[in-house]
């Protein structure tokens, strides 16, 4: 007991050494929003949200996802940003600084770093397909209205080990270079330029989809709930998606929070990010489903929706080649902003806590990611029969993070804020030391985070995993 306490005191002393002095940060309020939104918007909106909605009952799934975003995702997001800004440190160090000595709360930060690796493992692979598809769309060689042909093209990409690995490395190199440039000159500068482009392209593709004859059936699918497909597993999937979407439960928002300005209004900023992210998901649904129905394709194509159905849908419309290039550029932009925040979690930790420079930390992390990610990249070829827990690495990484690690992390973060940190600290942090007059918002947030969020997460998690 004694020894452990001493070890932990040393830990905390180390944590305190990693001070805020000289730390890079976001420079403007707009930059804060762009970077945070860049993290939230990603393949989650364009790949996961539409395919999960398609497979799990359309609007009914969206309703559950919405509730979960309000009562679980958003409170955890506010909590994380607030804690990161207070400690001005990476996720592990933040927990060490804020938590009492004897309880190993820093494990949440450590589990978060693990989650960041696993998410990056499969995320870089999907992003690799997206990058590859920009070029395939440009050359016109996936432009077929026959899903069997687009399916064959997709299969030949993902079952080729060399292509899979190389595209993953291209993605890692792009993201690594931006991260090495720094928080303000890399993350902030890039997301500030890319976010407006993303919204612009999305609107163009939506208009195209909505003006197709027969588009209404797609809208009905998106907005008319059918609750018959909803099971405990579906509810867990919706909740996992809300964690994944807002990049919470694993320290990303703690890390980004540490770069927030002290005068930033955290509740309004996070609410805006949440609403903008939600709009992008809904707009992605509007860009996809009306077109899918208009050309008589099936909506419940699962994860391959993006790479098999969508190209066939585009090929069916006039000027489809142009829209297809735009669409995959959009997906690449979205994925890049999200991967920046994933990579930043371990890089910030290494830069805060070791003697490594930011560039060294980035290179080391990228190399480790290439190793972890290769298992996912090869899941459809050489490692197709390697199935720990009955899933190939690609699916395992996805399941373990969205459905286990993120909810567990979110649960502990809510418990920490509600039951350990307490109201007075929260009020100070969220009113910017009394500068903002938002006591009602703070009270509502605190009540939900203390009582509602942990209970909901626990029930959904245990039921969804069939533990109760
Ligand atoms: N929010 C991102 C998306 O929807 C994914 C992500 C998860 C990013 C966790 C960072 C942390 O694509």
Boltz pocket constraint, residues with backbone or C-beta under 6 A from the ligand:
constraints:
  - pocket:
      binder: B
      contacts: [[A, 39], [A, 40], [A, 41], [A, 42], [A, 43], [A, 44], [A, 45], [A, 119], [A, 243], [A, 244], [A, 245], [A, 246], [A, 247], [A, 248], [A, 252], [A, 334], [A, 338], [A, 339], [A, 341], [A, 342]]
      max_distance: 6.0
